[in-house]
């Protein structure tokens, strides 16, 4: 915490250098296990050293930070070929498949909430995902879903037959055109970009927006924020909007 406080002190000095005043502090993405300790420490230190209130302490929430398949699609300039209804699905894990089935049988395992990245020519992987999904749907009588996702990379899109089956199974699938042939180089480029990607909020991703707004509303003191100078009662701050009195 000492390091982060030092960084905050540097930011405060920079504000003052340009004639701005620090009205309050909001901490974001606080480790949940350290939330109470961080909130107490910063609240006391800010008030004692600078007379500045801690206006909010927002805990890190994994579900909000996870990229959606639609986010990856936009990042990679891809296109949905199936399952666009699940465009904003997020995943528990991601797997890049380049090995063959006879080398690694685990590529066909049934894994809940997994995003698979592979070549668009890998019909064996597509078929295994379809098989696993249909098995779960049949066993649960349509009440459960593996919540899978698929990113297909290559020069040619998947076959029409595969696309139709993926649509029927409800597996959201993005095709990313890369290279002049079916080679793995493009997949590694895709994976590198996805690993470095930071999800931004999308207006159409209503579940994520609602979850974020609820998190902010519960962890930021809007009453104190609305009274903080230079507003001083001149404004009322509501979640998602600033309304002048």
C-alpha positions as a Python dict, from the first residue, in 0.01 Angstrom:
ca = {
    (1, 'X'): (0, 0, 0),
    (2, 'X'): (294, 230, 62),
    (3, 'X'): (394, 223, -304),
    (4, 'X'): (43, 305, -425),
    (5, 'X'): (23, 591, -174),
    (6, 'X'): (353, 727, -305),
    (7, 'X'): (208, 719, -657),
    (8, 'X'): (-97, 906, -534),
    (9, 'X'): (129, 1168, -373),
    (10, 'X'): (307, 1219, -706),
    (11, 'X'): (-27, 1265, -882),
    (12, 'X'): (-134, 1516, -616),
    (13, 'X'): (188, 1712, -668),
    (14, 'X'): (127, 1715, -1043),
    (15, 'X'): (-227, 1847, -990),
    (16, 'X'): (-101, 2126, -767),
    (17, 'X'): (172, 2216, -1017),
    (18, 'X'): (-101, 2289, -1271),
    (19, 'X'): (-317, 2479, -1025),
    (20, 'X'): (-570, 2203, -958),
    (21, 'X'): (-680, 2086, -614),
    (22, 'X'): (-737, 1730, -502),
    (23, 'X'): (-1102, 1716, -392),
    (24, 'X'): (-1118, 1350, -302),
    (25, 'X'): (-990, 1004, -386),
    (26, 'X'): (-1163, 700, -534),
    (27, 'X'): (-970, 372, -529),
    (28, 'X'): (-1054, 123, -804),
    (29, 'X'): (-993, -252, -846),
    (30, 'X'): (-906, -312, -482),
    (31, 'X'): (-821, -673, -397),
    (32, 'X'): (-1136, -806, -223),
    (33, 'X'): (-939, -992, 46),
    (34, 'X'): (-767, -664, 145),
    (35, 'X'): (-1069, -438, 97),
    (36, 'X'): (-1140, -350, 462),
    (37, 'X'): (-772, -292, 540),
    (38, 'X'): (-717, -71, 233),
    (39, 'X'): (-1031, 132, 295),
    (40, 'X'): (-941, 192, 659),
    (41, 'X'): (-575, 277, 586),
    (42, 'X'): (-643, 519, 301),
    (43, 'X'): (-936, 679, 480),
    (44, 'X'): (-721, 764, 782),
    (45, 'X'): (-406, 860, 590),
    (46, 'X'): (-579, 1086, 339),
    (47, 'X'): (-762, 1274, 613),
    (48, 'X'): (-460, 1301, 844),
    (49, 'X'): (-205, 1408, 582),
    (50, 'X'): (-406, 1611, 334),
    (51, 'X'): (-752, 1662, 483),
    (52, 'X'): (-887, 1484, 176),
    (53, 'X'): (-1182, 1242, 195),
    (54, 'X'): (-1181, 890, 59),
    (55, 'X'): (-1488, 906, -163),
    (56, 'X'): (-1490, 547, -275),
    (57, 'X'): (-1319, 212, -256),
    (58, 'X'): (-1429, -14, -542),
    (59, 'X'): (-1334, -383, -517),
    (60, 'X'): (-1200, -576, -814),
    (61, 'X'): (-1473, -786, -972),
    (62, 'X'): (-1356, -1051, -1214),
    (63, 'X'): (-1679, -1076, -1411),
    (64, 'X'): (-1669, -709, -1507),
    (65, 'X'): (-1307, -720, -1619),
    (66, 'X'): (-1329, -1036, -1831),
    (67, 'X'): (-1329, -976, -2208),
    (68, 'X'): (-1638, -1079, -2401),
    (69, 'X'): (-1632, -1264, -2731),
    (70, 'X'): (-1768, -949, -2895),
    (71, 'X'): (-1472, -756, -2756),
    (72, 'X'): (-1233, -1007, -2910),
    (73, 'X'): (-1424, -993, -3238),
    (74, 'X'): (-1380, -616, -3259),
    (75, 'X'): (-1015, -639, -3154),
    (76, 'X'): (-933, -893, -3424),
    (77, 'X'): (-1156, -745, -3697),
    (78, 'X'): (-1337, -1077, -3710),
    (79, 'X'): (-1697, -1164, -3783),
    (80, 'X'): (-1959, -1376, -3613),
    (81, 'X'): (-2050, -1681, -3816),
    (82, 'X'): (-2266, -1841, -3545),
    (83, 'X'): (-2419, -1772, -3205),
    (84, 'X'): (-2425, -1393, -3220),
    (85, 'X'): (-2703, -1398, -2959),
    (86, 'X'): (-2427, -1485, -2711),
    (87, 'X'): (-2189, -1213, -2832),
    (88, 'X'): (-2126, -1078, -2481),
    (89, 'X'): (-2047, -1414, -2325),
    (90, 'X'): (-1734, -1425, -2108),
    (91, 'X'): (-1524, -1731, -2029),
    (92, 'X'): (-1357, -1902, -1735),
    (93, 'X'): (-1061, -2022, -1941),
    (94, 'X'): (-905, -1994, -2287),
    (95, 'X'): (-733, -2271, -2481),
    (96, 'X'): (-520, -2243, -2794),
    (97, 'X'): (-532, -2571, -2988),
    (98, 'X'): (-254, -2641, -3237),
    (99, 'X'): (-178, -3006, -3151),
    (100, 'X'): (-346, -3301, -3319),
    (101, 'X'): (-590, -3530, -3143),
    (102, 'X'): (-354, -3826, -3158),
    (103, 'X'): (-92, -3615, -2977),
    (104, 'X'): (-317, -3475, -2706),
    (105, 'X'): (-658, -3626, -2639),
    (106, 'X'): (-742, -3352, -2387),
    (107, 'X'): (-825, -3114, -2671),
    (108, 'X'): (-1156, -3301, -2698),
    (109, 'X'): (-1240, -3276, -2326),
    (110, 'X'): (-1572, -3136, -2214),
    (111, 'X'): (-1485, -2809, -2037),
    (112, 'X'): (-1741, -2567, -1896),
    (113, 'X'): (-1700, -2200, -1991),
    (114, 'X'): (-1402, -2242, -2221),
    (115, 'X'): (-1306, -2029, -2521),
    (116, 'X'): (-1121, -2230, -2785),
    (117, 'X'): (-890, -2076, -3046),
    (118, 'X'): (-794, -2297, -3338),
    (119, 'X'): (-759, -2311, -3716),
    (120, 'X'): (-1076, -2282, -3921),
    (121, 'X'): (-979, -2610, -4091),
    (122, 'X'): (-984, -2808, -3764),
    (123, 'X'): (-1310, -2994, -3819),
    (124, 'X'): (-1214, -3244, -3548),
    (125, 'X'): (-1212, -2970, -3284),
    (126, 'X'): (-1538, -2821, -3411),
    (127, 'X'): (-1704, -3163, -3409),
    (128, 'X'): (-1587, -3241, -3055),
    (129, 'X'): (-1727, -2910, -2927),
    (130, 'X'): (-2057, -2979, -3100),
    (131, 'X'): (-2068, -3330, -2960),
    (132, 'X'): (-1999, -3212, -2604),
    (133, 'X'): (-2254, -2933, -2626),
    (134, 'X'): (-2530, -3156, -2763),
    (135, 'X'): (-2459, -3419, -2499),
    (136, 'X'): (-2505, -3164, -2220),
    (137, 'X'): (-2820, -3023, -2380),
    (138, 'X'): (-2973, -3368, -2418),
    (139, 'X'): (-2877, -3488, -2070),
    (140, 'X'): (-3016, -3174, -1905),
    (141, 'X'): (-3319, -3159, -2138),
    (142, 'X'): (-3207, -2818, -2258),
    (143, 'X'): (-3166, -2661, -1913),
    (144, 'X'): (-2785, -2650, -1915),
    (145, 'X'): (-2525, -2517, -2156),
    (146, 'X'): (-2147, -2566, -2168),
    (147, 'X'): (-2110, -2191, -2232),
    (148, 'X'): (-1837, -2252, -2486),
    (149, 'X'): (-1699, -2009, -2740),
    (150, 'X'): (-1491, -2052, -3054),
    (151, 'X'): (-1245, -1833, -3243),
    (152, 'X'): (-1151, -1980, -3581),
    (153, 'X'): (-842, -1843, -3755),
    (154, 'X'): (-737, -1903, -4114),
    (155, 'X'): (-747, -1805, -4478),
    (156, 'X'): (-1078, -1979, -4545),
    (157, 'X'): (-1391, -1966, -4327),
    (158, 'X'): (-1538, -2286, -4179),
    (159, 'X'): (-1761, -2494, -4405),
    (160, 'X'): (-2128, -2406, -4441),
    (161, 'X'): (-2217, -2737, -4281),
    (162, 'X'): (-2006, -2664, -3973),
    (163, 'X'): (-2147, -2313, -3945),
    (164, 'X'): (-2503, -2447, -3957),
    (165, 'X'): (-2432, -2702, -3682),
    (166, 'X'): (-2264, -2438, -3465),
    (167, 'X'): (-2570, -2215, -3505),
    (168, 'X'): (-2806, -2497, -3409),
    (169, 'X'): (-2596, -2579, -3102),
    (170, 'X'): (-2581, -2213, -2996),
    (171, 'X'): (-2202, -2196, -2983),
    (172, 'X'): (-2088, -1836, -3046),
    (173, 'X'): (-1819, -1849, -3313),
    (174, 'X'): (-1594, -1577, -3457),
    (175, 'X'): (-1395, -1620, -3778),
    (176, 'X'): (-1072, -1422, -3813),
    (177, 'X'): (-919, -1414, -4161),
    (178, 'X'): (-540, -1449, -4136),
    (179, 'X'): (-266, -1553, -4377),
    (180, 'X'): (-269, -1697, -4726),
    (181, 'X'): (-288, -2059, -4614),
    (182, 'X'): (-390, -2274, -4319),
    (183, 'X'): (-88, -2212, -4095),
    (184, 'X'): (-52, -2166, -3720),
    (185, 'X'): (141, -1837, -3735),
    (186, 'X'): (-178, -1632, -3749),
    (187, 'X'): (-313, -1809, -3440),
    (188, 'X'): (-18, -1705, -3227),
    (189, 'X'): (-63, -1344, -3342),
    (190, 'X'): (-429, -1365, -3245),
    (191, 'X'): (-352, -1516, -2905),
    (192, 'X'): (-91, -1249, -2832),
    (193, 'X'): (-339, -972, -2911),
    (194, 'X'): (-611, -1135, -2701),
    (195, 'X'): (-380, -1176, -2402),
    (196, 'X'): (-293, -805, -2402),
    (197, 'X'): (-654, -695, -2455),
    (198, 'X'): (-840, -484, -2196),
    (199, 'X'): (-1219, -499, -2224),
    (200, 'X'): (-1401, -168, -2261),
    (201, 'X'): (-1765, -121, -2175),
    (202, 'X'): (-2006, -162, -2462),
    (203, 'X'): (-2344, 15, -2458),
    (204, 'X'): (-2515, -301, -2584),
    (205, 'X'): (-2362, -518, -2309),
    (206, 'X'): (-2641, -438, -2066),
    (207, 'X'): (-2558, -710, -1811),
    (208, 'X'): (-2201, -583, -1771),
    (209, 'X'): (-2318, -222, -1751),
    (210, 'X'): (-2579, -304, -1485),
    (211, 'X'): (-2327, -502, -1282),
    (212, 'X'): (-2074, -219, -1305),
    (213, 'X'): (-2323, 52, -1208),
    (214, 'X'): (-2442, -156, -913),
    (215, 'X'): (-2082, -205, -797),
    (216, 'X'): (-2010, 168, -823),
    (217, 'X'): (-2333, 265, -648),
    (218, 'X'): (-2253, 39, -352),
    (219, 'X'): (-1892, 152, -310),
    (220, 'X'): (-1879, 526, -384),
    (221, 'X'): (-2010, 786, -140),
    (222, 'X'): (-2213, 1000, -378),
    (223, 'X'): (-2354, 1215, -98),
    (224, 'X'): (-2006, 1326, 7),
    (225, 'X'): (-1899, 1357, -356),
    (226, 'X'): (-2189, 1591, -432),
    (227, 'X'): (-2092, 1814, -138),
    (228, 'X'): (-1720, 1821, -215),
    (229, 'X'): (-1585, 2159, -336),
    (230, 'X'): (-1610, 2317, -584),
    (231, 'X'): (-1965, 2180, -616),
    (232, 'X'): (-2063, 2259, -255),
    (233, 'X'): (-2430, 2184, -298),
    (234, 'X'): (-2447, 2334, -644),
    (235, 'X'): (-2494, 1995, -801),
    (236, 'X'): (-2651, 1662, -721),
    (237, 'X'): (-2469, 1359, -851),
    (238, 'X'): (-2674, 1060, -953),
    (239, 'X'): (-2548, 732, -1079),
    (240, 'X'): (-2472, 760, -1448),
    (241, 'X'): (-2557, 1129, -1481),
    (242, 'X'): (-2478, 1474, -1341),
    (243, 'X'): (-2790, 1683, -1276),
    (244, 'X'): (-2773, 2056, -1195),
    (245, 'X'): (-3009, 2178, -926),
}
